[in-house]
């Protein structure tokens, strides 16, 4: 079977970098390109359960730093991207499926069936929360892989105060902070880490 070796190499090389070259600056255009690639990630019903806040300026990162327990990558990285999950992603369905119906890709009947399924699932708060986290996490992983392909390194951070983040940045109740991702040029290689053997983490049935 043919393999795209460049893609495989990127996946193998990606690691969590915690020390960044503070002299390197990413442009807004680069960050927009990164997010455009990120939003190609899959999502349940294509509801795109994510929202991003980009901390690009030194002032913005300084506000985030204490909320992220003063992790040095927050201040050193070119940018920090907060990935938020959408607890009301079902509200995206009407726009998404109306456009598909208008373009002739689905019928109105199929659109209504899908919206009934989606809104039915979102009657459960547990489902809404689980979907927000799982789908936002798919986007987060895509962001980190895309960043590596663009020549940048990243570190996903779950260590931050979600309550303080919501208060400081006036986050709508619709969104749940999932993780922070630092992005920039590595000043020091990531430390080596081990992985379990496949036999330990998988079953073949």
Residue frames relative to the residue before (quaternion, step in Angstrom):
aa qw qx qy qz dx dy dz
X 1.0000 0.0000 0.0000 0.0000 0.00 0.00 0.00
X 0.4752 -0.6847 0.4756 0.2813 3.59 -0.90 0.94
X 0.1190 -0.7873 0.6036 0.0420 3.57 -1.07 0.80
X 0.3523 -0.6919 0.5874 0.2282 3.54 -1.05 0.82
X 0.2749 -0.8230 0.4732 0.1520 3.55 0.04 1.32
X 0.6033 0.5641 -0.3670 0.4279 3.61 1.05 -0.69
X 0.6556 0.5003 -0.3101 0.4730 3.59 0.95 -0.86
X 0.6480 0.5168 -0.3171 0.4609 3.58 0.95 -0.89
X 0.6464 0.5231 -0.3229 0.4520 3.58 0.96 -0.84
X 0.6325 0.5292 -0.3293 0.4599 3.59 0.98 -0.83
X 0.6652 0.5026 -0.2997 0.4637 3.57 0.93 -0.90
X 0.6746 0.4867 -0.2944 0.4705 3.58 1.01 -0.77
X 0.7032 0.4904 -0.2662 0.4406 3.57 1.04 -0.77
X 0.5465 0.6317 -0.4089 0.3675 3.59 1.11 -0.53
X 0.1332 0.7676 -0.6149 0.1226 3.55 -0.90 0.95
X 0.5634 -0.6114 0.4383 0.3414 3.56 -1.25 0.37
X 0.1137 -0.8060 0.5807 0.0134 3.55 -0.46 1.27
X 0.1555 -0.8310 0.5323 0.0451 3.56 -0.78 1.03
X 0.7184 0.3300 -0.2457 0.5609 3.60 1.26 -0.02
X 0.0999 -0.8373 0.5370 -0.0240 3.53 -0.66 1.21
X 0.5353 -0.5895 0.5051 0.3327 3.50 -1.33 0.49
X 0.2852 -0.8089 0.4933 0.1449 3.56 -0.26 1.26
X 0.6178 0.5538 -0.3515 0.4338 3.59 1.22 -0.29
X 0.6335 0.5355 -0.3446 0.4396 3.59 1.19 -0.33
X 0.1266 -0.7888 0.5993 0.0502 3.55 -0.95 0.92
X 0.2889 -0.7160 0.6080 0.1849 3.55 -1.01 0.87
X 0.4085 -0.6997 0.5215 0.2675 3.55 -1.00 0.71
X 0.6291 -0.5156 0.4159 0.4067 3.54 -1.27 0.35
X 0.6246 0.5522 -0.3336 0.4401 3.57 1.05 -0.76
X 0.6370 0.5124 -0.3252 0.4753 3.58 1.03 -0.74
X 0.6636 0.5024 -0.3049 0.4629 3.56 0.96 -0.85
X 0.6286 0.5164 -0.3334 0.4764 3.58 1.03 -0.71
X 0.6375 0.5156 -0.3273 0.4698 3.59 0.97 -0.83
X 0.6348 0.5371 -0.3205 0.4537 3.56 0.98 -0.87
X 0.6923 0.4662 -0.2797 0.4745 3.59 0.91 -0.90
X 0.6026 0.5517 -0.3635 0.4477 3.59 1.07 -0.63
X 0.6529 0.4801 -0.3058 0.4997 3.58 1.02 -0.77
X 0.6207 0.5686 -0.3308 0.4266 3.57 0.99 -0.86
X 0.7196 0.4650 -0.2603 0.4452 3.57 0.89 -0.93
X 0.5083 0.5915 -0.4428 0.4423 3.58 1.26 0.31
X 0.4205 0.7153 -0.4595 0.3168 3.59 1.28 -0.03
X 0.5284 -0.6230 0.4612 0.3463 3.60 -1.14 0.51
X 0.0092 0.7784 -0.6275 -0.0158 3.54 -1.26 0.43
X 0.6141 -0.5656 0.4030 0.3749 3.56 -1.15 0.64
X 0.8386 0.0262 -0.0807 0.5381 3.57 -0.83 1.09
X 0.4678 -0.6847 0.4237 0.3645 3.60 1.29 0.25
X 0.3108 0.7840 -0.4837 0.2338 3.57 1.09 0.70
X 0.2974 -0.8071 0.4783 0.1772 3.58 1.33 -0.13
X 0.0296 0.8743 -0.4770 0.0851 3.51 0.77 1.23
X 0.5807 0.6043 -0.3714 0.3995 3.63 0.82 0.82
X 0.0351 -0.7361 0.6745 0.0442 3.46 -1.36 0.44
X 0.1855 -0.8008 0.5647 0.0738 3.58 -1.01 0.81
X 0.1022 -0.7368 0.6629 0.0850 3.52 -1.14 0.75
X 0.1939 -0.8042 0.5570 0.0733 3.56 -0.65 1.16
X 0.1724 -0.7607 0.6216 0.0726 3.55 -0.68 1.17
X 0.0081 -0.8539 0.5148 -0.0760 3.52 -0.04 1.37
X 0.7133 0.4317 -0.2603 0.4870 3.58 0.90 -0.86
X 0.6275 -0.5332 0.4128 0.3893 3.55 -1.27 0.45
X 0.6352 0.5429 -0.3272 0.4413 3.58 1.04 -0.78
X 0.6638 0.5012 -0.3043 0.4644 3.57 0.95 -0.87
X 0.6669 0.4929 -0.3050 0.4683 3.58 0.95 -0.86
X 0.6100 0.5536 -0.3460 0.4490 3.59 1.10 -0.66
X 0.6447 0.5041 -0.3194 0.4778 3.60 1.07 -0.70
X 0.6814 0.4967 -0.2823 0.4574 3.55 1.07 -0.78
X 0.5498 0.6849 -0.3786 0.2920 3.57 1.05 -0.81
X 0.7228 0.4149 -0.2920 0.4692 3.69 0.64 -0.90
X 0.6070 0.5548 -0.3505 0.4482 3.58 1.13 -0.62
X 0.7133 0.3913 -0.2244 0.5364 3.57 1.20 -0.64
X 0.5462 -0.6690 0.3679 0.3446 3.55 1.18 0.71
X 0.6155 -0.6227 0.3209 0.3612 3.56 1.06 0.91
X 0.2338 0.7630 -0.5594 0.2239 3.57 1.02 0.75
X 0.5041 -0.7238 0.3831 0.2742 3.55 -0.62 1.19
X 0.5977 0.5857 -0.3802 0.3938 3.60 1.06 -0.59
X 0.5621 0.6042 -0.3920 0.4067 3.61 1.17 -0.46
X 0.7442 0.3780 -0.2224 0.5037 3.58 0.90 -0.86
X 0.6829 0.5111 -0.2943 0.4311 3.61 1.06 -0.64
X 0.6495 0.5596 -0.3265 0.3980 3.59 0.95 -0.85
X 0.6093 -0.5587 0.4157 0.3793 3.55 -1.23 0.48
X 0.7807 -0.0664 0.0626 0.6182 3.56 1.13 -0.71
X 0.1783 -0.7199 0.6510 0.1619 3.50 -1.34 0.32
X 0.1578 -0.7957 0.5816 0.0616 3.54 -0.82 1.03
X 0.2387 -0.7507 0.6020 0.1305 3.54 -0.75 1.08
X 0.1906 -0.7653 0.6081 0.0899 3.55 -0.88 1.02
X 0.0717 -0.8015 0.5936 -0.0029 3.56 -0.65 1.15
X 0.3335 -0.7330 0.5593 0.1968 3.54 -1.12 0.72
X 0.3977 -0.7289 0.5200 0.2003 3.54 -1.04 0.88
X 0.2717 -0.7916 0.5324 0.1266 3.58 -0.50 1.22
X 0.7434 0.3206 -0.1906 0.5552 3.57 1.27 -0.29
X 0.1436 0.8419 -0.5065 0.1188 3.55 1.05 0.82
X 0.5146 0.6340 -0.4259 0.3896 3.59 1.18 -0.32
X 0.5968 0.5769 -0.3633 0.4232 3.60 1.16 -0.52
X 0.5954 0.5619 -0.3617 0.4461 3.59 1.26 -0.30
X 0.5408 0.6932 -0.3753 0.2935 3.55 1.18 -0.60
X 0.6442 0.5477 -0.3368 0.4141 3.57 0.88 -0.91
X 0.6776 0.4834 -0.2914 0.4714 3.60 0.87 -0.93
X 0.6702 0.5166 -0.3023 0.4388 3.56 0.86 -0.99
X 0.7702 0.3819 -0.2127 0.4644 3.58 0.72 -1.04
X 0.5620 0.5673 -0.3965 0.4529 3.60 1.18 -0.39
X 0.6486 0.5124 -0.3145 0.4668 3.57 0.99 -0.83
X 0.6527 0.5076 -0.3181 0.4639 3.59 0.97 -0.83
X 0.6497 0.5092 -0.3170 0.4669 3.57 1.03 -0.80
X 0.6523 0.5207 -0.3104 0.4550 3.58 0.98 -0.86
X 0.6971 0.4576 -0.2582 0.4878 3.56 1.10 -0.73
X 0.5285 -0.6794 0.3773 0.3417 3.58 1.30 -0.02
X 0.4604 0.6938 -0.4467 0.3272 3.58 1.23 0.27
X 0.7715 0.0845 -0.0744 0.6262 3.58 1.20 -0.48
X 0.4844 -0.6387 0.5030 0.3232 3.56 -1.24 0.36
X 0.6514 -0.4946 0.3945 0.4190 3.55 -1.30 0.25
X 0.6214 0.5460 -0.3442 0.4441 3.59 1.03 -0.73
X 0.6576 0.4901 -0.3112 0.4802 3.58 0.95 -0.86
X 0.6203 0.5438 -0.3392 0.4522 3.58 0.98 -0.82
X 0.6878 0.4782 -0.2901 0.4626 3.59 0.83 -0.96
X 0.6217 0.5343 -0.3395 0.4613 3.59 1.05 -0.73
X 0.6666 0.5017 -0.2955 0.4654 3.57 0.93 -0.90
X 0.6690 0.4953 -0.3101 0.4593 3.58 0.91 -0.86
X 0.6099 0.5341 -0.3474 0.4713 3.59 1.09 -0.65
X 0.6525 0.5046 -0.3115 0.4718 3.58 0.97 -0.86
X 0.6751 0.5109 -0.2927 0.4446 3.56 0.85 -0.98
X 0.7071 0.4529 -0.2715 0.4703 3.58 0.76 -1.00
X 0.5960 0.5512 -0.3583 0.4610 3.57 1.15 -0.56
X 0.6573 0.5066 -0.3084 0.4650 3.57 0.94 -0.89
X 0.7088 0.4757 -0.2582 0.4523 3.58 1.01 -0.82
X 0.4246 0.6472 -0.4914 0.3992 3.56 1.23 0.37
X 0.6764 0.4544 -0.2728 0.5114 3.55 1.26 -0.47
X 0.3853 -0.7253 0.5236 0.2267 3.59 -0.64 1.10
X 0.6126 0.5553 -0.3477 0.4421 3.56 1.07 -0.73
X 0.6536 0.4993 -0.3208 0.4697 3.57 0.92 -0.87
X 0.6479 0.5365 -0.3247 0.4324 3.59 0.88 -0.93
X 0.6785 0.4845 -0.2897 0.4701 3.58 0.96 -0.88
X 0.6619 0.4997 -0.3136 0.4625 3.57 0.91 -0.90
X 0.6591 0.5041 -0.3108 0.4634 3.59 0.98 -0.83
X 0.6184 0.5449 -0.3476 0.4471 3.59 1.01 -0.76
X 0.6999 0.4686 -0.2699 0.4666 3.57 0.88 -0.94
X 0.7054 0.4765 -0.2944 0.4343 3.59 0.75 -0.99
X 0.7162 0.4481 -0.2694 0.4622 3.59 0.88 -0.86
X 0.6187 0.5133 -0.3439 0.4853 3.60 1.08 -0.64
X 0.6350 0.5305 -0.3242 0.4585 3.57 1.10 -0.68
X 0.5900 0.5433 -0.3692 0.4695 3.59 1.10 -0.59
X 0.6563 0.4977 -0.3044 0.4784 3.57 0.97 -0.85
X 0.6341 0.5432 -0.3331 0.4380 3.59 0.98 -0.82
X 0.6624 0.4906 -0.3112 0.4730 3.58 0.94 -0.84
X 0.6315 0.5235 -0.3328 0.4653 3.58 1.01 -0.79
X 0.6198 0.5487 -0.3368 0.4486 3.58 1.02 -0.80
X 0.6921 0.4862 -0.2902 0.4476 3.58 0.85 -0.93
X 0.6459 0.4972 -0.3205 0.4826 3.58 1.03 -0.75
X 0.6504 0.5137 -0.3161 0.4618 3.58 0.94 -0.88
X 0.6320 0.5341 -0.3333 0.4520 3.58 0.96 -0.83
X 0.6483 0.5117 -0.3178 0.4658 3.58 0.96 -0.86
X 0.6483 0.5161 -0.3109 0.4655 3.59 0.99 -0.81
X 0.6864 0.4646 -0.2698 0.4902 3.59 1.17 -0.60
X 0.6056 -0.5920 0.3408 0.4081 3.58 1.30 0.06
X 0.6082 0.5456 -0.3502 0.4580 3.56 1.25 0.30
X 0.3145 -0.7219 0.5815 0.2045 3.54 -1.32 0.34
X 0.2032 -0.7935 0.5705 0.0600 3.53 -1.24 0.53
X 0.0655 -0.7471 0.6525 0.1083 3.50 -1.40 0.09
X 0.2845 -0.7474 0.5793 0.1575 3.56 -0.78 1.06
X 0.0865 -0.8146 0.5735 0.0039 3.56 -0.85 1.02
X 0.1505 -0.7717 0.6136 0.0727 3.52 -0.83 1.06
X 0.5908 0.5991 -0.3453 0.4158 3.54 1.32 -0.24
X 0.4872 0.5952 -0.5194 0.3723 3.54 -0.06 1.34
X 0.5169 -0.6384 0.4693 0.3241 3.56 -1.19 0.47
X 0.3240 -0.7691 0.5180 0.1877 3.56 -0.40 1.20
X 0.6328 0.5331 -0.3385 0.4482 3.58 0.98 -0.77
X 0.6734 0.4807 -0.2947 0.4781 3.58 0.93 -0.89
X 0.6212 0.5422 -0.3414 0.4511 3.58 1.03 -0.76
X 0.6649 0.5108 -0.2993 0.4555 3.56 0.87 -0.98
X 0.6804 0.4899 -0.2879 0.4628 3.57 0.95 -0.90
X 0.6960 0.5006 -0.2836 0.4295 3.59 0.79 -1.02
X 0.8038 0.2834 -0.1270 0.5075 3.55 0.94 -0.92
X 0.4514 -0.7479 0.4161 0.2525 3.52 1.30 0.53
X 0.1405 0.8292 -0.5225 0.1401 3.55 0.87 1.03
X 0.4985 -0.6594 0.4880 0.2802 3.54 -0.94 0.95
X 0.5794 -0.5972 0.4360 0.3428 3.57 -1.15 0.60
X 0.5368 0.6292 -0.3971 0.3977 3.55 1.27 -0.24
X 0.7796 0.3513 -0.1565 0.4943 3.58 1.09 -0.71
X 0.2007 -0.7635 0.6076 0.0868 3.51 -1.14 0.79
X 0.3928 -0.7082 0.5239 0.2641 3.64 -0.68 1.00
X 0.1972 -0.8030 0.5571 0.0770 3.58 -0.78 1.06
X 0.7726 -0.2284 0.1643 0.5692 3.59 0.82 -0.96
X 0.3453 -0.6693 0.6094 0.2479 3.50 -1.42 0.21
X 0.0970 -0.7857 0.6086 0.0537 3.57 -1.08 0.73
X 0.2544 -0.7469 0.5967 0.1460 3.55 -0.71 1.09
X 0.0804 -0.7906 0.6069 0.0084 3.56 -1.09 0.81
X 0.3914 0.7141 -0.5230 0.2516 3.57 -0.88 0.89
X 0.6322 -0.4942 0.4239 0.4201 3.54 -1.34 -0.27
X 0.4541 -0.7072 0.4728 0.2649 3.55 -0.78 1.02
X 0.2611 -0.7338 0.6058 0.1622 3.55 -1.07 0.83
X 0.7709 0.0933 -0.0360 0.6290 3.52 1.28 -0.46
X 0.5281 -0.6454 0.4450 0.3265 3.56 -0.94 0.85
X 0.5696 -0.5687 0.4675 0.3656 3.53 -1.22 0.54
X 0.5024 -0.6347 0.4758 0.3439 3.57 -1.05 0.65
X 0.5830 -0.6029 0.4183 0.3487 3.53 -1.12 0.68
X 0.0534 -0.7876 0.6132 0.0286 3.54 -1.07 0.73
X 0.4149 -0.7118 0.5171 0.2317 3.54 -1.14 0.68
X 0.1951 -0.7454 0.6210 0.1440 3.53 -1.29 0.36
X 0.5351 -0.6135 0.4686 0.3430 3.57 -1.08 0.69
X 0.5499 -0.5697 0.4823 0.3748 3.55 -1.22 0.47
X 0.6307 -0.5621 0.3818 0.3748 3.55 -1.11 0.71
X 0.6108 0.5749 -0.3478 0.4189 3.60 1.04 -0.73
X 0.6853 0.5006 -0.2786 0.4495 3.56 1.16 -0.65
X 0.7800 0.3434 -0.1656 0.4962 3.56 1.13 -0.53
X 0.7714 0.3147 -0.1852 0.5211 3.57 1.22 0.11
X 0.1749 -0.7397 0.6378 0.1246 3.53 -1.32 0.41
X 0.1898 -0.7526 0.6191 0.1197 3.54 -1.04 0.79
X 0.1245 -0.8203 0.5572 0.0335 3.58 -0.60 1.13
